[in-house]
Every structure is written in structure tokens, then in C-alpha cells.
Amino acid sequence: MADLSQILVQDVFSQSPIVLEETMTLGDAYEALVGESISGAPVTNAAGDLIGVLSASDVLIALAPLLDPQQDAPVSADLQELKNALLSEHVQGPALTCTENTTLVEAFALMHREGVHRLVVVARDEIRGVISSLDVVRAVALAGKS
């Protein structure tokens, strides 16, 4: 088995991620996630600074009041209002980051400790990509085949 402590984030992360802007609507942001078949993405402000991450969990939290089984079914106007809400109202921040030279073990430890499923990979304040919990699982599975 390969030594997991020698695997770096640069070996396994998803480069050139989709980046969402805080001025987007929640509906547009979710369509972008679904269109890319991903469950989360970094969010930047107008200056291009990383301010947080939007995940599918954040979208579910926003939907929860409308989908409460104890309440009447949501009306389309309620859903449309939520879709039109600005992303800045729902983004979780600050984003947790790491560098390409962070070890896989260190990245996993940070995700585990903070209870998140992705870290934004940065270099000199530039977003380089995202490492997700799935990337970690994939790397461990592949290391086990060596």
C-alpha cells in the first residue's frame, strides 16, 4: 500500500473548479452545481475574493422551511422567491482552504475536524481548485491497489 502521508493535494484535487459569485441567485447557483454534477463550489465577492462555499446541504437548509411535512405544500411563488434570493444570503463562510502542497492526511484532518466535505485549494490568494471528501476516498482506494 502506498504511504498516504506522501500523497499531496496536488495529486488528487479537482482543478479549475466552477466558481460562483455572491451576486448570483440561489437558483442560478444550484443550476450551475447540477449542470457540473458537483455538490459544492467556492463563492467569491465582486472583487474576486473567496468568501465561502455553497453546498447542496446549504440549498437543502434553505429549502427546509418550504418542504416541512408539517406544513402545507409550498406554492410556486415561495419556491420562486427562494430561487431569486441572492447567493450571498445562503453562502457558508469563511471557506476553509489548503494549498496544493498540503498532504492528503492534513487535508482530511481539517475536513474531519471542521465537519466539511470540501476545501478550496489556493495559491497566492488564487483559487486553484477544490479537494472533496470523495477525492480523499478515491485516493485511499487507489493507494490500496498499489
C-alpha positions in Angstrom: 0.0 0.0 0.0 1.2 3.5 -0.8 2.2 5.8 2.1 -0.8 8.1 2.4 1.3 10.7 4.2 3.3 11.2 0.9 0.2 12.0 -1.2 -0.3 15.7 -1.7 -3.5 17.6 -2.5 -2.0 18.5 -5.9 -2.1 14.7 -6.8 -5.8 14.4 -6.3 -7.8 17.6 -6.3 -10.2 18.9 -8.9 -8.5 21.7 -10.8 -10.3 24.7 -12.5 -13.5 24.4 -10.4 -16.7 26.2 -11.1 -16.6 29.4 -9.1 -19.9 31.1 -8.0 -20.3 34.8 -7.4 -22.2 36.1 -4.4 -24.4 38.3 -6.7 -25.9 35.2 -8.4 -29.3 33.9 -7.4 -29.6 30.8 -5.4 -31.5 29.2 -8.4 -28.7 30.1 -10.9 -26.0 28.8 -8.4 -27.9 25.5 -7.9 -28.4 25.1 -11.7 -24.6 25.6 -12.1 -23.9 22.9 -9.5 -26.3 20.4 -11.1 -25.0 21.2 -14.6 -21.5 20.3 -13.5 -22.6 17.3 -11.4 -21.0 18.7 -8.3 -22.3 19.2 -4.8 -20.5 22.4 -3.9 -18.4 25.3 -5.1 -16.4 28.2 -3.9 -18.1 31.6 -3.8 -16.4 34.9 -4.5 -17.4 38.6 -4.0 -17.3 41.3 -6.6 -13.6 41.8 -6.1 -12.9 38.1 -6.8 -12.1 37.3 -3.1 -13.0 33.9 -1.7 -15.8 34.4 0.8 -17.2 31.0 1.3 -18.6 27.8 -0.2 -22.1 26.9 -1.3 -23.0 23.2 -0.9 -26.0 21.1 -1.7 -26.6 21.0 2.1 -26.9 24.8 2.1 -29.5 24.5 -0.6 -31.4 21.9 1.4 -31.3 24.1 4.5 -32.8 26.9 2.5 -35.5 24.6 1.2 -36.3 23.1 4.6 -38.9 25.6 5.7 -40.7 25.2 2.4 -40.6 21.4 2.5 -41.7 20.9 6.1 -44.0 17.9 6.2 -46.0 19.5 9.0 -46.8 22.5 6.7 -48.9 22.8 3.5 -47.1 22.1 0.3 -45.1 25.1 -0.9 -46.6 27.2 -3.5 -44.7 28.0 -6.7 -44.4 31.7 -5.5 -42.5 30.6 -2.4 -40.1 28.4 -4.5 -39.6 31.2 -7.0 -38.8 33.7 -4.2 -36.2 31.3 -2.9 -34.7 30.7 -6.3 -34.4 34.5 -6.7 -32.7 35.0 -3.4 -29.1 36.2 -3.6 -26.4 33.6 -3.1 -24.8 36.0 -0.5 -27.8 35.2 1.8 -27.0 31.5 1.8 -23.3 31.0 1.4 -21.4 29.5 4.3 -18.1 31.2 5.1 -15.4 31.7 5.5 -14.2 29.0 3.2 -11.7 26.5 4.6 -8.6 26.4 2.4 -5.4 24.4 1.8 -2.6 24.6 -0.7 -1.5 22.1 -3.4 1.4 21.1 -1.1 -0.8 20.1 1.8 -0.7 16.4 2.4 -3.8 14.3 1.9 -3.7 13.4 5.5 -3.6 17.0 6.6 -6.5 17.9 4.3 -8.6 15.0 5.6 -7.9 16.0 9.2 -9.1 19.6 8.5 -12.2 18.4 6.8 -12.9 15.9 9.6 -12.2 18.4 12.4 -14.4 21.1 10.8 -17.2 18.8 9.6 -16.9 19.9 6.0 -16.8 17.9 2.7 -14.5 20.1 0.7 -11.6 22.5 0.9 -10.8 25.2 -1.5 -7.2 24.8 -2.9 -5.5 28.2 -3.1 -2.1 29.6 -4.2 -1.3 33.2 -3.5 -4.9 34.1 -3.0 -5.9 32.5 -6.3 -8.5 29.7 -6.4 -6.7 26.7 -7.9 -9.4 24.0 -7.3 -11.3 22.0 -4.7 -10.5 18.8 -2.9 -13.6 17.0 -1.7 -14.2 14.1 0.6 -14.8 12.0 -2.5 -11.3 12.9 -3.8 -9.9 11.7 -0.4 -11.8 8.4 -0.6 -10.8 7.9 -4.2 -7.1 8.4 -3.3 -7.2 6.0 -0.4 -8.9 3.4 -2.6 -6.3 3.8 -5.3 -3.5 3.7 -2.8 -4.8 0.4 -1.5 -4.3 -1.1 -5.0 -0.6 -0.2 -5.2 
